[in-house]
Amino acid sequence: MNIIATCSRQPWNKGKLVGQKAPLRLRDIWAIRVRLQIAERTRDLALFDLAIDSKLRACDLTKLRVRDVAHGEHVSSRAMVMQQKTQRPVQFEITEQTRSALVAWIHQAQLRSEDCLFRSRLHTSDHLSTRQYARIVKGWVKAVGLDHA
């Protein structure tokens, strides 16, 4: 007596878009930026603007320290960081709008030069996790009515 059991398990990615997502359009970027400004979400605005300017991977963006983008009270117009994945330096320009957002965030959070720019609330980590960053981005995208997938 042979009993053949069939498994009806579906793949985790069935019907989901996996891989690289489509880039945000300019109007979507502005929609997110304006919503963050109106809501006075200083940290999120600084995080969003810096992500747009730097085009860094989440792991590199979340690990940035104040000294990577600022010298004393002055936020630099250019920054250079070493990528974790490739171990290559990446230089990027920081726009005036992003510098203003960063100055406001650094002042509000009372960050020092050696502090992580985007600190974690957990005591086990210095910086925001890439998972938490993904949740934050998902919230921004949903807020402007885009498909988060």
ABEGO torsion letter per residue (X at the ends): XBBBBBBABBBAABGBBBEBBBBBBAAAAAAAAAAAAAAGBAAAAAAAAAAAAAGBBAAAAAABBAAAABBEABBBABBBBBBAAAGBBBBBBBBAAAAAAAAAAAAAAGBBAABBABBBABAABABBBAAAAAAAAAAAAAAAGBBAX
